Amino acid sequence: MRIEESVLPGVGRKYTIHTRSNDRLVVVVHHSGRREVYFYPDAQEDPTATLELSDEEAREVGAILSGVLFHPEAVGEVKTHLARQTIEWIEIPAGAPCVGRPLSACQPQVSGAHVLAVLREGEALLPNPPPDTRLEPGDTLVVAGPREAVDAFKRSLQ
C-alpha cells in the first residue's frame, strides 16, 4: 500500500491510497471537516463509488476501521505481532495534571501510544479525537500501542 498526500489550496488535503490489488481510494478532507471518498477499482480513471461524510461520521468509520469498536481475531504472524501491542481504557482521575488541557499537551514524549477514542459520560464516543480535545475528569481514553508506550502514557496522566 502506498499513500500520497497533497494540499488542495482553499479546500483542505487529498489522500490517495494505492492498494495491493491496484485499486485507489481517494479521501478529500475539507477545512470544514467534511470528507469526500472516491473509489477507483483496478486503476480506472473514473470513480465507481463516491461517499460524503461529515466530520463525526468520518471519525466513527475511522474507529471501526482501526479496530476500536471491534478487534477481529488475528492469525499466524499477525497474532504474534499483536501480542506485543495493547489497547487499554484509561480513566482520567480528578486532579490529574492533564485535566482541562488539550490532548496534544498530555501526550507522552515516548512515541508509540495513540489515543484512539475518548469516552465521556453522557456523550457519544469521540473516535480519533483531534489534538485540541480538552480532557475532563472521568474521561476514559482508549489508548493503543506497544506495552511500554501505553504504560508511559498512563504514568504521565497520574
Beta strands, then each sheet from edge to edge (+ up, - down):
strand 1: 2-8
strand 2: 12-18
strand 3: 24-30
strand 4: 35-40
strand 5: 49-53
strand 6: 85-91
strand 7: 114-119
strand 8: 126-127
strand 9: 140-146
sheet 1: 1+ 2- 3+ 4- 5+
sheet 2: 6+ 9- 7+ 8-
end
